[in-house]
Amino acid sequence: MTGKMKILIPIVILICGGLIMWLFLNMGGDKSKRENKPQTKVVDTKIVKLTSTPAKILGYGRVASVQPIQLYSEVSGILQAGNIPFQPAQSFKKGDLLLKVDNRQATLALNSTKSDLMTALATLLSEIKSNFPEEYDIWQEYFNNCSFDNKLQKLPETDNQKIKLFLSRFNVYKLYFSVRDLEIRLSKHYFYAPFDGSIVSANQRDGSTARIGTLLGEIINLEKLEVEVPVSVQDVQWINREAPVKLVSSEISGTWTGQITRIGQTIDPRTQTIQVFISIENLHQLPILEGVFFQVEITGHNIEDAVSIPHKALYNDEFVYLIKNGQLKFQKVEITRKENGSAIIDGGLNNGDTLVIEAMQGIYDGMSAQSKMMLNDAGAEHE
């Protein structure tokens, strides 16, 4: 190797090393510049629109009949079948004969007393015809309408004191009230359905002996159903009793409407809740069964100039983020009411504000941000 070569080789190595270092330094500088470039956060937003916002109260409860009735026998005798089988889960219509108690003795006692009354009236008619012919037709017609197969009609009214004396002398008043009493007693042998409903339990069946005070069974009214919902003390003050109530169930499909009928006046010491009772209105279109579990949405009073936002949009329970001039801005707000998954804001926001409605981490006031909604609109226009 010549002397010149020995001198050139180190020089070439130094030049190559310097070039390599220069390249690495330039690459590092570009990376540093890229890291320092501010990032733009893309977030979900909504445009604030202040309106009259109703409060909403959610609750849960089961359907129950407004009118459950236990049937007790007021007379003694053998039970006999009615128009329908008296057994649990049996449906019936208003006016159906559910059960009856053997009424033969009661019928005979009634007809015997009614016969005594008719005998007294017959004697009375001859006296009235002789002394008060102008009143005769009224009493004759009443006598003609007396029948062993029909209920006794009300006695004709009279201001004539002498006729009243005749009525008392022949025991007409006494016999009349005795007949009415026996008619009432006879009616207690029959159990007619007072409404459309269903038999819940049947403690006695046909052929068994009923005594006074015997529990025969229980029936419920399926025309009038209600839901009993426990509501927190804080929520009760928001309830609007005039507004309709929405009811849905995971057990059966459909949506029902209801109306608040009454609100309890005492607080359950265990749960600190007050019972709210809601009647169900559209039962004819969408029938339901007693015991169905409902989710109830009660409409509350309106909050003026307010907006509902999701809980995840709140920070420290009093701040939100807005996007202003392409940057995130920390904004304090006033919360009037917190609900399930949302909060109603009535202070700190203005119409047209771009509100961030998603939970964010690693962000700060003044950070560059852009709305997904704006990007989507821009993309749609570009297409």
WOBEL-V132652 format. One record per residue. RES is the residue in three letters. PSI is psi in whole degrees, -180 to 180 (999 if undefined). Layout:
BEGIN
res | psi
RES | PSI
RES | PSI
END
This chain:
BEGIN
res | psi
MET | 131
THR | 169
GLY | -36
LYS | -39
MET | -39
LYS | -31
ILE | -37
LEU | -37
ILE | -48
PRO | -36
ILE | -43
VAL | -42
ILE | -42
LEU | -42
ILE | -45
CYS | -42
GLY | -41
GLY | -40
LEU | -43
ILE | -44
MET | -42
TRP | -41
LEU | -44
PHE | -41
LEU | -42
ASN | -41
MET | -43
GLY | -38
GLY | -40
ASP | -40
LYS | -41
SER | -40
LYS | -39
ARG | -38
GLU | -34
ASN | -13
LYS | 126
PRO | 140
GLN | 150
THR | 121
LYS | 126
VAL | 123
VAL | 160
ASP | 137
THR | 168
LYS | 150
ILE | 126
VAL | 131
LYS | 107
LEU | 123
THR | -179
SER | 105
THR | 120
PRO | 140
ALA | 152
LYS | 132
ILE | 123
LEU | 141
GLY | 174
TYR | 142
GLY | 168
ARG | 151
VAL | 136
ALA | 153
SER | 141
VAL | -25
GLN | 74
PRO | 136
ILE | 130
GLN | 131
LEU | 118
TYR | 142
SER | 132
GLU | -1
VAL | 169
SER | 149
GLY | 178
ILE | 133
LEU | 140
GLN | 152
ALA | 150
GLY | -145
ASN | -18
ILE | 158
PRO | 129
PHE | 89
GLN | 156
PRO | 146
ALA | 3
GLN | 127
SER | 157
PHE | 163
LYS | 157
LYS | 130
GLY | -12
ASP | 143
LEU | 113
LEU | -47
LEU | 162
LYS | 153
VAL | 140
ASP | 120
ASN | 13
ARG | -46
GLN | -40
ALA | -37
THR | -42
LEU | -43
ALA | -40
LEU | -48
ASN | -32
SER | -45
THR | -36
LYS | -34
SER | -40
ASP | -39
LEU | -43
MET | -34
THR | -43
ALA | -39
LEU | -38
ALA | -41
THR | -39
LEU | -36
LEU | -41
SER | -37
GLU | -43
ILE | -40
LYS | -35
SER | -39
ASN | -30
PHE | 69
PRO | -27
GLU | -19
GLU | -6
TYR | -46
ASP | -36
ILE | -46
TRP | -31
GLN | -42
GLU | -40
TYR | -43
PHE | -42
ASN | -30
ASN | -11
CYS | 130
SER | 151
PHE | -15
ASP | -12
ASN | 159
LYS | 151
LEU | 135
GLN | 164
LYS | 141
LEU | 142
PRO | 141
GLU | 145
THR | 145
ASP | -2
ASN | 115
GLN | -31
LYS | -38
ILE | -38
LYS | -36
LEU | -43
PHE | -43
LEU | -40
SER | -40
ARG | -40
PHE | 16
ASN | 27
VAL | -43
TYR | -48
LYS | -45
LEU | -36
TYR | -48
PHE | -29
SER | -41
VAL | -45
ARG | -39
ASP | -42
LEU | -31
GLU | -41
ILE | -42
ARG | -39
LEU | -37
SER | -24
LYS | -5
HIS | -9
TYR | 140
PHE | 97
TYR | 143
ALA | 124
PRO | -4
PHE | 172
ASP | 131
GLY | -157
SER | 152
ILE | 123
VAL | -46
SER | 151
ALA | 100
ASN | -24
GLN | 149
ARG | 173
ASP | 142
GLY | -19
SER | 161
THR | 126
ALA | 139
ARG | 167
ILE | 124
GLY | -1
THR | 132
LEU | 119
LEU | -33
GLY | -173
GLU | 139
ILE | 159
ILE | 152
ASN | 118
LEU | 0
GLU | -23
LYS | 106
LEU | 152
GLU | 161
VAL | 130
GLU | 118
VAL | 124
PRO | 128
VAL | 138
SER | 153
VAL | -38
GLN | -33
ASP | -27
VAL | -37
GLN | -19
TRP | -11
ILE | 132
ASN | 106
ARG | -21
GLU | -19
ALA | 148
PRO | 157
VAL | 139
LYS | 134
LEU | 132
VAL | 159
SER | 143
SER | -11
GLU | -34
ILE | 150
SER | 152
GLY | 166
THR | 128
TRP | 155
THR | 151
GLY | 178
GLN | 137
ILE | 123
THR | -34
ARG | 155
ILE | 133
GLY | 158
GLN | 6
THR | 153
ILE | 132
ASP | 117
PRO | -22
ARG | -41
THR | -9
GLN | 43
THR | 162
ILE | 139
GLN | 131
VAL | 130
PHE | 129
ILE | 122
SER | 143
ILE | 131
GLU | -45
ASN | 55
LEU | -28
HIS | -35
GLN | -38
LEU | 85
PRO | 148
ILE | 172
LEU | 153
GLU | 139
GLY | -8
VAL | 137
PHE | 127
PHE | 144
GLN | 128
VAL | 131
GLU | 109
ILE | 127
THR | 131
GLY | -171
HIS | 153
ASN | 144
ILE | 117
GLU | 148
ASP | 55
ALA | 168
VAL | 144
SER | 130
ILE | 155
PRO | 151
HIS | -35
LYS | -14
ALA | -8
LEU | 145
TYR | 127
ASN | 26
ASP | 17
GLU | 1
PHE | 152
VAL | 170
TYR | 136
LEU | 158
ILE | 116
LYS | 125
ASN | 40
GLY | 15
GLN | 153
LEU | 133
LYS | 127
PHE | 125
GLN | 128
LYS | 138
VAL | 166
GLU | 122
ILE | 119
THR | -38
ARG | 138
LYS | 134
GLU | -176
ASN | 101
GLY | -1
SER | 169
ALA | 146
ILE | 121
ILE | 129
ASP | 21
GLY | 141
GLY | -12
LEU | 152
ASN | 158
ASN | 134
GLY | -9
ASP | 143
THR | 105
LEU | 131
VAL | 127
ILE | 24
GLU | 155
ALA | 133
MET | 152
GLN | 155
GLY | 33
ILE | 168
TYR | 160
ASP | 128
GLY | -3
MET | 142
SER | 131
ALA | 155
GLN | 144
SER | 135
LYS | -35
MET | -41
MET | -41
LEU | -42
ASN | -42
ASP | -39
ALA | -39
GLY | -37
ALA | -41
GLU | -36
HIS | -38
GLU | 999
END
